[in-house]
Amino acid sequence: MNIGKGAAGMTLYLRGELAKEAQINIETLRFYEKNGLIPLPQRSAGGYRLYPEETLLRIDFIRNAKSCGFTLHEIKKALVKSADSSIGISDFVEVIERKMASVDLEIARCKETRSKLEALKSGLVAHNRHPGVQETLDILNMKD
């Protein structure tokens, strides 16, 4: 499935082969390339883009990070910092903890919204509706 080995003995992929192997479409690959999420590939003598196997690992990292709720901006920031060794495990743990806190906050907001929806539903189906609920239904021309 790949075109062979590069000068250093590493496996190289053409753009379509890499996209297929990484299970992403070519437009996503172009987007990652354009936005610096993956390095620009080398070119063959014929002008074809040649991607090293490490690009697959990077795409897997991006996919996993996205599935954990990280944005592409956050992922790029981590990749840039890792490239110059300016991020350590403790830094990464801190970022993960902030993301977890953000998720916890979103869960709390969703639970609050669900409670409000449940109260609204209960008010609508109650036999003795609160006068404010009945007034709203009258304004909306809603009848049983």
Backbone as CSV, one residue per row, in Angstrom:
resi,resn,N_x,N_y,N_z,CA_x,CA_y,CA_z,C_x,C_y,C_z
1,MET,0.820,-1.191,0.000,0.000,0.000,0.000,0.868,1.259,0.000
2,ASN,2.110,1.162,0.359,2.961,2.348,0.356,3.927,2.262,-0.816
3,ILE,4.578,3.377,-1.097,5.442,3.394,-2.272,6.831,2.857,-1.999
4,GLY,7.111,2.556,-0.774,8.421,1.975,-0.489,9.147,2.716,0.597
5,LYS,10.438,2.590,0.536,11.296,3.159,1.570,11.960,4.422,1.048
6,GLY,12.092,5.386,1.948,12.816,6.616,1.618,14.304,6.407,1.809
7,ALA,15.037,7.490,1.689,16.500,7.434,1.787,16.967,6.865,3.122
8,ALA,16.265,7.191,4.190,16.674,6.720,5.512,16.046,5.374,5.856
9,GLY,15.431,4.717,4.874,14.836,3.407,5.110,13.441,3.473,5.710
10,MET,12.847,4.668,5.776,11.511,4.778,6.359,10.444,4.587,5.291
11,THR,9.281,4.101,5.699,8.170,3.903,4.790,7.585,5.252,4.398
12,LEU,7.307,5.409,3.116,6.724,6.649,2.601,5.381,6.349,1.954
13,TYR,4.436,7.281,2.102,3.094,7.132,1.556,2.778,8.304,0.635
14,LEU,2.073,8.016,-0.445,1.490,9.069,-1.258,0.275,9.622,-0.511
15,ARG,-0.181,10.800,-0.902,-1.278,11.470,-0.186,-2.505,10.567,-0.052
16,GLY,-2.970,9.980,-1.143,-4.149,9.121,-1.098,-3.949,7.889,-0.234
17,GLU,-2.750,7.319,-0.322,-2.437,6.139,0.504,-2.437,6.492,1.981
18,LEU,-1.855,7.645,2.309,-1.816,8.068,3.705,-3.223,8.325,4.228
19,ALA,-4.038,9.012,3.430,-5.412,9.294,3.845,-6.168,7.991,4.098
20,LYS,-6.003,7.025,3.200,-6.688,5.741,3.364,-6.186,5.011,4.611
21,GLU,-4.881,4.969,4.788,-4.292,4.286,5.947,-4.712,4.950,7.261
22,ALA,-4.795,6.285,7.248,-5.165,7.040,8.452,-6.679,7.110,8.653
23,GLN,-7.420,6.633,7.656,-8.885,6.646,7.686,-9.434,8.069,7.814
24,ILE,-8.863,8.970,7.024,-9.354,10.338,6.919,-9.472,10.664,5.433
25,ASN,-10.203,11.700,5.106,-10.286,12.045,3.693,-9.132,12.985,3.314
26,ILE,-8.913,13.112,2.035,-7.789,13.912,1.542,-7.941,15.374,1.941
27,GLU,-9.177,15.869,1.984,-9.392,17.269,2.391,-8.944,17.494,3.835
28,THR,-9.199,16.526,4.696,-8.744,16.637,6.091,-7.224,16.656,6.130
29,LEU,-6.611,15.802,5.344,-5.151,15.766,5.264,-4.609,17.117,4.801
30,ARG,-5.218,17.676,3.772,-4.805,19.002,3.284,-4.980,20.061,4.360
31,PHE,-6.103,19.996,5.079,-6.377,20.952,6.149,-5.312,20.859,7.242
32,TYR,-4.998,19.638,7.672,-3.968,19.441,8.704,-2.625,19.991,8.240
33,GLU,-2.332,19.754,6.980,-1.068,20.223,6.410,-1.037,21.759,6.372
34,LYS,-2.091,22.345,5.836,-2.192,23.805,5.688,-2.124,24.514,7.037
35,ASN,-2.681,23.891,8.067,-2.751,24.517,9.388,-1.646,24.082,10.337
36,GLY,-0.645,23.408,9.817,0.524,23.077,10.611,0.348,21.962,11.625
37,LEU,-0.690,21.168,11.475,-0.884,20.041,12.394,-0.011,18.853,12.024
38,ILE,0.298,18.749,10.744,1.269,17.749,10.284,2.322,18.492,9.463
39,PRO,3.542,18.001,9.474,4.589,18.702,8.708,4.367,18.589,7.203
40,LEU,4.874,19.569,6.486,4.808,19.515,5.032,5.603,18.306,4.558
41,PRO,5.065,17.564,3.599,5.757,16.359,3.136,6.895,16.705,2.181
42,GLN,7.798,15.747,2.048,8.829,15.906,1.013,8.188,15.618,-0.332
43,ARG,8.890,15.903,-1.390,8.358,15.668,-2.742,9.240,14.669,-3.475
44,SER,8.595,13.854,-4.282,9.347,12.920,-5.133,9.902,13.694,-6.324
45,ALA,10.746,13.041,-7.107,11.296,13.672,-8.307,10.172,14.080,-9.257
46,GLY,9.067,13.344,-9.227,7.923,13.651,-10.076,6.967,14.656,-9.461
47,GLY,7.275,15.169,-8.272,6.438,16.182,-7.623,5.356,15.639,-6.705
48,TYR,5.325,14.322,-6.511,4.325,13.738,-5.617,4.705,13.979,-4.158
49,ARG,3.696,14.229,-3.347,3.926,14.394,-1.910,4.226,13.026,-1.308
50,LEU,5.263,12.952,-0.489,5.651,11.707,0.166,5.641,11.922,1.675
51,TYR,4.785,11.170,2.355,4.606,11.315,3.796,5.293,10.162,4.525
52,PRO,6.076,10.475,5.552,6.695,9.403,6.340,5.675,8.750,7.273
53,GLU,6.013,7.575,7.729,5.129,6.823,8.617,4.810,7.595,9.903
54,GLU,5.704,8.467,10.338,5.473,9.266,11.547,4.232,10.147,11.405
55,THR,3.885,10.498,10.168,2.689,11.304,9.951,1.442,10.527,10.366
56,LEU,1.446,9.219,10.151,0.319,8.386,10.613,0.181,8.455,12.126
57,LEU,1.308,8.382,12.822,1.273,8.458,14.280,0.735,9.802,14.744
58,ARG,1.122,10.852,14.055,0.668,12.195,14.395,-0.836,12.317,14.151
59,ILE,-1.318,11.768,13.059,-2.758,11.810,12.777,-3.523,11.013,13.827
60,ASP,-2.992,9.877,14.254,-3.617,9.103,15.337,-3.684,9.934,16.619
61,PHE,-2.595,10.656,16.926,-2.589,11.527,18.106,-3.681,12.589,17.978
62,ILE,-3.781,13.207,16.813,-4.788,14.243,16.582,-6.190,13.660,16.773
63,ARG,-6.437,12.502,16.175,-7.750,11.854,16.291,-8.078,11.556,17.761
64,ASN,-7.123,10.994,18.486,-7.355,10.663,19.891,-7.598,11.918,20.723
65,ALA,-6.807,12.959,20.480,-6.969,14.207,21.232,-8.337,14.830,20.947
66,LYS,-8.758,14.785,19.674,-10.083,15.310,19.333,-11.178,14.525,20.049
67,SER,-11.022,13.201,20.132,-12.043,12.375,20.791,-12.107,12.652,22.292
68,CYS,-11.045,13.235,22.835,-11.021,13.618,24.252,-11.523,15.050,24.459
69,GLY,-11.962,15.691,23.383,-12.545,17.018,23.504,-11.605,18.175,23.249
70,PHE,-10.371,17.889,22.854,-9.436,18.974,22.581,-9.732,19.564,21.207
71,THR,-9.588,20.881,21.099,-9.792,21.548,19.819,-8.525,21.409,18.985
72,LEU,-8.655,21.639,17.687,-7.478,21.589,16.822,-6.467,22.662,17.228
73,HIS,-6.954,23.801,17.702,-6.043,24.851,18.185,-5.229,24.353,19.384
74,GLU,-5.898,23.689,20.323,-5.208,23.152,21.497,-4.220,22.057,21.095
75,ILE,-4.618,21.239,20.138,-3.754,20.155,19.665,-2.514,20.726,18.995
76,LYS,-2.706,21.724,18.159,-1.564,22.345,17.474,-0.613,22.960,18.496
77,LYS,-1.165,23.614,19.494,-0.338,24.229,20.540,0.523,23.167,21.229
78,ALA,-0.075,22.026,21.535,0.675,20.938,22.173,1.752,20.398,21.253
79,LEU,1.421,20.250,19.968,2.401,19.740,19.003,3.570,20.702,18.826
80,VAL,3.280,21.997,18.778,4.335,23.005,18.639,5.239,22.989,19.867
81,LYS,4.629,22.931,21.054,5.431,22.908,22.282,6.241,21.626,22.403
82,SER,5.682,20.519,21.927,6.427,19.267,22.013,7.604,19.263,21.041
83,ALA,7.445,19.965,19.919,8.518,20.007,18.923,9.775,20.674,19.469
84,ASP,9.590,21.671,20.335,10.767,22.327,20.909,11.005,21.913,22.365
85,SER,10.380,20.803,22.740,10.540,20.213,24.082,10.195,21.181,25.214
86,SER,9.224,22.067,24.964,8.850,23.022,26.013,7.593,22.599,26.766
87,ILE,7.196,21.334,26.622,6.064,20.812,27.378,6.491,19.493,28.014
88,GLY,6.176,19.362,29.275,6.493,18.135,29.993,5.217,17.424,30.414
89,ILE,5.401,16.300,31.051,4.239,15.516,31.490,3.378,16.320,32.449
90,SER,4.003,17.041,33.380,3.214,17.818,34.342,2.403,18.901,33.633
91,ASP,2.973,19.499,32.582,2.235,20.494,31.801,1.031,19.849,31.114
92,PHE,1.264,18.680,30.568,0.206,17.971,29.864,-0.903,17.554,30.834
93,VAL,-0.511,17.095,32.022,-1.496,16.720,33.049,-2.326,17.938,33.432
94,GLU,-1.694,19.084,33.550,-2.399,20.321,33.891,-3.434,20.679,32.809
95,VAL,-3.048,20.539,31.555,-3.968,20.810,30.448,-5.146,19.840,30.502
96,ILE,-4.867,18.579,30.779,-5.923,17.566,30.876,-6.862,17.899,32.030
97,GLU,-6.310,18.311,33.160,-7.149,18.666,34.310,-8.047,19.855,33.993
98,ARG,-7.519,20.842,33.261,-8.347,21.984,32.854,-9.461,21.536,31.918
99,LYS,-9.155,20.625,31.015,-10.172,20.111,30.087,-11.233,19.338,30.871
100,MET,-10.814,18.549,31.858,-11.764,17.804,32.683,-12.678,18.755,33.450
101,ALA,-12.122,19.849,33.979,-12.926,20.838,34.693,-13.939,21.481,33.750
102,SER,-13.524,21.740,32.529,-14.417,22.308,31.521,-15.554,21.338,31.203
103,VAL,-15.227,20.057,31.084,-16.243,19.033,30.827,-17.206,18.937,32.009
104,ASP,-16.670,18.980,33.230,-17.519,18.941,34.425,-18.491,20.116,34.445
105,LEU,-18.011,21.300,34.084,-18.858,22.486,34.028,-19.953,22.311,32.976
106,GLU,-19.597,21.783,31.833,-20.583,21.551,30.765,-21.617,20.516,31.212
107,ILE,-21.190,19.484,31.916,-22.117,18.478,32.436,-23.092,19.138,33.409
108,ALA,-22.584,19.997,34.283,-23.446,20.696,35.249,-24.461,21.569,34.521
109,ARG,-24.019,22.269,33.467,-24.942,23.107,32.687,-26.012,22.250,32.017
110,CYS,-25.601,21.122,31.476,-26.559,20.222,30.823,-27.564,19.674,31.824
111,LYS,-27.102,19.331,33.014,-28.016,18.831,34.054,-29.007,19.910,34.462
112,GLU,-28.537,21.152,34.565,-29.419,22.262,34.915,-30.458,22.472,33.815
113,THR,-30.033,22.430,32.578,-30.959,22.579,31.455,-31.973,21.451,31.455
114,ARG,-31.512,20.224,31.726,-32.433,19.095,31.765,-33.459,19.262,32.875
115,SER,-33.024,19.746,34.032,-33.959,19.980,35.145,-35.009,21.010,34.755
116,LYS,-34.582,22.064,34.077,-35.533,23.091,33.632,-36.523,22.510,32.627
117,LEU,-36.030,21.693,31.719,-36.913,21.064,30.746,-37.910,20.119,31.425
118,GLU,-37.423,19.380,32.401,-38.300,18.462,33.139,-39.388,19.248,33.869
119,ALA,-39.005,20.382,34.485,-39.988,21.218,35.177,-40.999,21.798,34.182
120,LEU,-40.520,22.229,33.028,-41.408,22.761,31.995,-42.395,21.697,31.544
121,LYS,-41.894,20.505,31.289,-42.753,19.395,30.869,-43.798,19.094,31.935
122,SER,-43.354,19.018,33.186,-44.281,18.728,34.290,-45.363,19.793,34.388
123,GLY,-44.947,21.042,34.200,-45.916,22.137,34.253,-46.929,22.066,33.116
124,LEU,-46.489,21.596,31.970,-47.387,21.520,30.816,-48.395,20.381,30.930
125,VAL,-47.988,19.274,31.514,-48.881,18.117,31.588,-49.686,18.052,32.882
126,ALA,-49.419,18.977,33.805,-50.138,18.981,35.087,-51.616,19.308,34.858
127,HIS,-52.473,18.684,35.642,-53.916,18.943,35.527,-54.241,20.355,36.026
128,ASN,-53.614,20.739,37.099,-53.803,22.081,37.652,-52.556,22.890,37.358
129,ARG,-52.501,23.451,36.154,-51.317,24.200,35.730,-51.164,25.472,36.537
130,HIS,-49.926,25.833,36.733,-49.605,27.117,37.348,-50.193,28.203,36.448
131,PRO,-50.743,29.268,37.021,-51.347,30.319,36.188,-50.379,30.901,35.145
132,GLY,-49.107,31.011,35.480,-48.126,31.539,34.526,-47.947,30.626,33.331
133,VAL,-47.996,29.319,33.566,-47.879,28.349,32.477,-49.104,28.458,31.590
134,GLN,-50.285,28.546,32.200,-51.521,28.647,31.414,-51.534,29.934,30.598
135,GLU,-51.047,31.034,31.165,-50.984,32.303,30.423,-50.067,32.165,29.206
136,THR,-48.928,31.502,29.388,-47.996,31.292,28.270,-48.648,30.456,27.183
137,LEU,-49.363,29.406,27.582,-50.048,28.559,26.594,-51.126,29.347,25.863
138,ASP,-51.812,30.236,26.584,-52.827,31.070,25.950,-52.193,32.017,24.934
139,ILE,-51.050,32.618,25.286,-50.339,33.522,24.374,-49.909,32.775,23.113
140,LEU,-49.488,31.531,23.260,-49.033,30.717,22.124,-50.178,30.016,21.410
141,ASN,-51.427,30.277,21.856,-52.602,29.645,21.269,-52.492,28.124,21.288
142,MET,-52.030,27.593,22.393,-51.889,26.150,22.542,-52.992,25.623,23.443
143,LYS,-53.684,24.620,22.923,-54.770,23.973,23.673,-54.438,22.500,23.835
144,ASP,-55.081,21.895,24.789,-54.909,20.445,24.985,-55.560,19.681,23.876
